[in-house]
Amino acid sequence: MRILIGLLIFLPLFSMAQEQQQITLTPLTSQDGWAEKTINVLKERYQLLGVSPQSYSIKESEDKIAVTISAALDPISLLHITSSKGIFRTLSVHKFDDPNGKRLYEAFSNAKVRKNDKLVDLTAVLKLNSYTLSEYKFRRYPPAVLGMTSANNIPAVNKYLETNTHLKSILPPGSRFCWARTENRLHDDYYDLYLVDFTEEKGVLNEALKDVSVTTKANPFGRVRDLLSVTYDAKGKESLKAASSQNIEREMVVLIDNYVMTAPLVKGPIETGELEIEGSFKPNEAALYRRIITDLQFPVEVKATIVFQ
């Protein structure tokens, strides 16, 4: 028996208004021929996604690759598809060591970030989820989603998350901030922020994968959609059972690289070692991610940045 995880309501990848977006890929290590091989991989990824060759251009210059795309694509999903390493993980949402969970929220509330050459409150660009139980009694605590922001505010928020020394001093060991790969299902152009526990014993890592395939099914409302089906090996099966048993009535997150594909609520131990992930996939996208995980990978790791034009 497979365990179905994900959201029943999802937004299509092509919900964004058409605009030009530019992504720059920079290699983190040097390797002869990396650019040519990377460009070939990019072209195959876009072909599998259904992006017309006439809607994008790829140029190499000074050890960088610049991709310009004019299409109605979710910018964060596009950034992920363009740069993904294909590292698949199932991990826990972090449970704060702080009994009240307030120190992290206090840091967010008092922080400043630079936006358009001006210092502004972090809360002006990152909408925080309340930690006060009396305000949202239906939520689990601490909340899985810390807050959300629009795509063009993510770089400013990331700079704070990555460089603020006070914030780093209060984070639990092994924790890492991760963005959702797709828009919040209730708020267009807003992406959820999670704090994920990356300690190995709290989840299942990429090395435990046995098989990845695509399944097409109808949800309870009759909508047919693609699912990414994952089977773990014997060790991964036991790790998943242990991790899910520790997270009953809490979310676990399914990630590819450091982007959250979905964050299902765990209702009981997952004993089969199998997952079916909805992931808000647009047609062709689940098949593309299967290839990214299995064999459609870059020769070197790259850093990616996106510019909205």
C-alpha positions as CSV (number, residue, x, y, z in Angstrom):
1,M,0.0,0.0,0.0
2,R,1.3,3.4,-0.9
3,I,1.0,6.5,1.3
4,L,-0.4,9.5,-0.6
5,I,1.1,12.8,0.6
6,G,0.6,16.3,-0.7
7,L,-2.2,18.8,-1.2
8,L,-5.5,18.1,-2.8
9,I,-5.7,21.7,-4.0
10,F,-2.8,22.9,-6.2
11,L,-1.9,25.8,-8.5
12,P,-0.6,25.2,-12.0
13,L,3.0,26.0,-12.9
14,F,1.8,28.3,-15.7
15,S,-0.3,30.6,-13.5
16,M,2.1,33.5,-13.7
17,A,1.6,36.3,-16.2
18,Q,4.0,36.0,-19.0
19,E,7.2,38.0,-18.4
20,Q,10.9,37.9,-19.2
21,Q,13.1,36.3,-16.5
22,Q,16.8,35.9,-16.5
23,I,18.7,33.2,-14.6
24,T,22.5,33.1,-14.2
25,L,24.3,29.8,-13.4
26,T,27.8,30.0,-11.9
27,P,29.8,26.8,-11.4
28,L,31.0,26.1,-7.8
29,T,33.9,23.9,-9.1
30,S,36.0,24.0,-12.2
31,Q,35.7,21.3,-14.9
32,D,36.6,21.3,-18.6
33,G,33.6,21.3,-20.8
34,W,31.1,22.0,-18.0
35,A,29.3,24.7,-19.9
36,E,28.6,22.7,-23.0
37,K,27.3,19.7,-20.9
38,T,25.3,22.0,-18.7
39,I,23.6,23.7,-21.7
40,N,22.7,20.3,-23.1
41,V,21.1,19.3,-19.8
42,L,19.2,22.6,-19.7
43,K,17.8,22.2,-23.2
44,E,16.6,18.7,-22.4
45,R,15.0,19.8,-19.2
46,Y,13.1,22.6,-21.0
47,Q,12.1,20.2,-23.8
48,L,10.7,17.8,-21.2
49,L,8.9,20.7,-19.5
50,G,7.3,21.7,-22.8
51,V,9.1,25.1,-23.1
52,S,9.4,26.1,-26.8
53,P,13.0,26.7,-27.9
54,Q,11.8,30.0,-29.4
55,S,10.9,31.3,-25.9
56,Y,14.3,31.1,-24.3
57,S,18.0,31.8,-25.1
58,I,21.1,30.4,-23.4
59,K,24.5,32.2,-23.6
60,E,27.9,31.3,-22.1
61,S,30.2,34.1,-21.0
62,E,33.1,34.4,-18.5
63,D,32.5,31.1,-16.7
64,K,28.8,31.8,-16.4
65,I,25.6,30.7,-18.3
66,A,22.8,33.2,-18.7
67,V,19.3,31.9,-19.5
68,T,16.6,34.3,-20.6
69,I,13.1,33.0,-20.8
70,S,9.9,34.7,-21.9
71,A,7.1,32.5,-20.8
72,A,4.3,32.3,-18.2
73,L,6.2,30.4,-15.6
74,D,6.3,30.4,-11.8
75,P,9.7,32.1,-11.3
76,I,10.7,30.0,-8.3
77,S,9.7,26.8,-9.9
78,L,11.6,27.9,-13.0
79,L,14.7,28.7,-11.0
80,H,14.5,25.3,-9.3
81,I,14.1,23.4,-12.6
82,T,16.9,25.4,-14.1
83,S,19.4,24.7,-11.3
84,S,18.3,21.6,-9.5
85,K,20.9,19.0,-8.4
86,G,18.2,16.4,-7.9
87,I,18.9,15.6,-4.2
88,F,15.7,14.0,-2.8
89,R,15.1,14.1,0.9
90,T,12.2,13.4,3.4
91,L,12.9,15.3,6.6
92,S,11.2,16.7,9.7
93,V,10.0,20.3,10.2
94,H,12.1,21.6,13.1
95,K,10.7,21.5,16.5
96,F,12.2,24.5,18.4
97,D,14.3,23.8,21.5
98,D,13.0,27.0,22.9
99,P,10.0,26.0,25.0
100,N,8.0,29.0,23.9
101,G,9.5,29.3,20.4
102,K,9.6,33.0,20.8
103,R,13.3,33.8,20.3
104,L,13.2,33.1,16.6
105,Y,10.0,35.2,16.2
106,E,11.5,38.0,18.3
107,A,14.6,38.0,16.0
108,F,12.4,38.2,12.9
109,S,10.2,41.0,14.5
110,N,13.3,43.2,15.3
111,A,15.3,42.6,12.1
112,K,16.0,45.0,9.3
113,V,16.7,44.1,5.7
114,R,17.9,46.1,2.7
115,K,15.2,46.5,0.0
116,N,15.7,48.9,-2.9
117,D,18.7,50.5,-1.2
118,K,16.7,51.2,1.9
119,L,16.6,49.6,5.3
120,V,13.1,48.3,6.1
121,D,11.7,46.0,8.8
122,L,11.9,42.4,7.9
123,T,8.2,42.1,8.7
124,A,7.5,44.6,5.9
125,V,8.7,42.0,3.4
126,L,8.1,38.7,5.3
127,K,4.6,38.0,6.6
128,L,5.1,36.1,9.8
129,N,2.8,33.3,11.0
130,S,1.7,34.1,14.6
131,Y,3.1,31.9,17.3
132,T,0.3,32.9,19.7
133,L,-1.9,29.9,20.3
134,S,-4.9,32.1,21.3
135,E,-4.9,33.9,17.9
136,Y,-5.0,30.8,15.7
137,K,-6.3,27.9,17.8
138,F,-6.6,25.5,14.9
139,R,-2.8,25.6,14.2
140,R,-0.2,23.1,15.4
141,Y,2.6,24.6,17.4
142,P,5.2,25.5,16.5
143,P,3.8,26.2,13.0
144,A,5.4,24.4,10.1
145,V,5.4,27.6,8.0
146,L,7.2,30.4,9.7
147,G,6.0,33.0,7.2
148,M,5.8,33.9,3.5
149,T,6.9,36.5,1.0
150,S,6.7,37.3,-2.7
151,A,9.3,36.0,-5.1
152,N,11.0,39.3,-5.6
153,N,11.4,39.7,-1.8
154,I,13.1,36.3,-1.3
155,P,16.7,37.6,-2.1
156,A,16.4,40.3,0.7
157,V,15.0,37.8,3.2
158,N,17.7,35.2,2.2
159,K,20.5,37.7,2.9
160,Y,19.2,38.2,6.4
161,L,18.7,34.4,7.0
162,E,22.2,33.7,5.7
163,T,24.3,36.4,7.3
164,N,22.7,37.6,10.6
165,T,24.9,36.3,13.4
166,H,22.2,36.8,16.1
167,L,19.8,34.6,14.2
168,K,22.4,31.9,13.6
169,S,23.2,31.9,17.4
170,I,19.6,30.9,18.3
171,L,18.9,28.3,15.6
172,P,18.9,24.7,16.6
173,P,21.9,22.6,15.3
174,G,21.2,21.0,12.0
175,S,18.4,23.3,11.1
176,R,18.1,25.0,7.7
177,F,15.7,27.5,6.2
178,C,13.9,26.3,3.1
179,W,11.4,27.9,0.7
180,A,8.5,26.1,-0.9
181,R,9.0,25.5,-4.6
182,T,5.6,26.7,-5.6
183,E,3.2,29.5,-4.6
184,N,1.1,29.3,-1.4
185,R,-2.2,27.7,-2.5
186,L,-4.2,30.6,-1.0
187,H,-1.9,33.5,-1.8
188,D,-0.7,34.1,-5.4
189,D,3.1,34.9,-5.7
190,Y,3.7,34.2,-2.0
191,Y,6.1,31.4,-1.0
192,D,6.2,29.7,2.4
193,L,9.3,29.6,4.5
194,Y,10.1,26.5,6.6
195,L,12.7,25.6,9.2
196,V,13.8,22.0,8.4
197,D,15.7,19.6,10.6
198,F,18.6,18.2,8.4
199,T,20.1,15.9,11.0
200,E,20.3,12.4,9.4
201,E,18.5,10.5,12.1
202,K,15.4,12.8,11.7
203,G,14.6,11.8,8.1
204,V,15.6,9.9,5.0
205,L,18.3,11.0,2.6
206,N,18.8,10.6,-1.2
207,E,21.1,7.6,-0.9
208,A,18.1,5.4,0.3
209,L,16.1,5.8,-2.9
210,K,15.4,2.5,-4.7
211,D,13.0,3.6,-7.5
212,V,11.4,6.8,-8.8
213,S,8.4,6.8,-11.2
214,V,5.4,8.8,-12.3
215,T,1.8,7.8,-11.5
216,T,-1.3,9.5,-12.9
217,K,-4.4,9.4,-10.7
218,A,-7.6,11.3,-10.0
219,N,-8.0,13.0,-6.7
220,P,-11.2,12.7,-4.7
221,F,-12.7,15.6,-6.7
222,G,-12.0,13.9,-10.0
223,R,-9.1,16.0,-11.1
224,V,-6.5,13.9,-12.8
225,R,-2.9,14.8,-11.9
226,D,0.6,13.4,-12.0
227,L,2.3,12.0,-8.8
228,L,5.9,11.4,-8.2
229,S,6.1,7.9,-6.8
230,V,9.2,7.0,-4.6
231,T,10.3,3.7,-3.2
232,Y,13.0,3.5,-0.6
233,D,15.4,0.6,0.0
234,A,15.3,-1.6,3.1
235,K,17.3,0.9,5.2
236,G,15.4,3.9,3.9
237,K,12.1,2.1,4.7
238,E,13.1,1.7,8.4
239,S,14.4,5.3,8.5
240,L,11.1,6.6,7.2
241,K,9.1,4.5,9.6
242,A,11.2,5.8,12.5
243,A,11.0,9.4,11.4
244,S,7.3,9.4,10.7
245,S,6.6,7.7,14.1
246,Q,8.4,10.6,15.8
247,N,6.2,13.2,13.9
248,I,2.6,12.0,14.5
249,E,0.3,15.1,14.0
250,R,3.3,17.1,12.8
251,E,4.4,17.9,9.2
252,M,7.3,16.3,7.5
253,V,8.7,17.8,4.4
254,V,9.6,16.3,1.0
255,L,12.5,18.3,-0.6
256,I,14.3,18.2,-3.8
257,D,17.6,20.1,-3.1
258,N,16.6,22.6,-0.5
259,Y,13.1,23.4,-1.9
260,V,10.0,22.0,-0.2
261,M,7.9,20.1,-2.7
262,T,5.1,19.3,-0.1
263,A,4.7,19.2,3.6
264,P,2.1,16.5,4.6
265,L,0.7,16.1,8.0
266,V,1.8,12.7,9.4
267,K,-1.2,10.7,10.7
268,G,0.6,7.5,11.5
269,P,3.9,5.6,11.0
270,I,4.7,5.2,7.3
271,E,5.7,1.5,7.1
272,T,5.6,0.7,3.4
273,G,8.7,2.7,2.4
274,E,6.7,4.2,-0.5
275,L,5.5,7.7,-1.0
276,E,3.3,9.3,-3.7
277,I,4.0,13.0,-3.9
278,E,1.5,15.5,-5.4
279,G,3.9,18.4,-5.3
280,S,1.5,20.8,-7.3
281,F,2.9,19.3,-10.5
282,K,1.9,20.7,-13.9
283,P,1.7,18.1,-16.7
284,N,5.2,17.1,-17.8
285,E,6.7,18.4,-14.5
286,A,6.6,15.2,-12.5
287,A,8.3,13.3,-15.3
288,L,10.9,16.0,-15.5
289,Y,11.7,15.8,-11.8
290,R,11.9,12.0,-12.1
291,R,14.6,12.5,-14.7
292,I,16.3,15.2,-12.6
293,I,16.5,12.9,-9.7
294,T,17.7,9.8,-11.6
295,D,19.9,10.9,-14.5
296,L,19.4,14.4,-15.9
297,Q,21.9,16.2,-13.7
298,F,24.6,18.8,-14.3
299,P,28.3,17.8,-14.5
300,V,29.1,20.3,-11.7
301,E,27.2,22.0,-8.9
302,V,26.0,25.5,-9.8
303,K,24.8,28.6,-8.0
304,A,21.7,30.2,-9.5
305,T,20.3,33.7,-9.3
306,I,17.2,35.1,-11.0
307,V,16.4,38.6,-12.2
308,F,12.9,39.8,-13.0
309,Q,12.7,42.1,-16.0
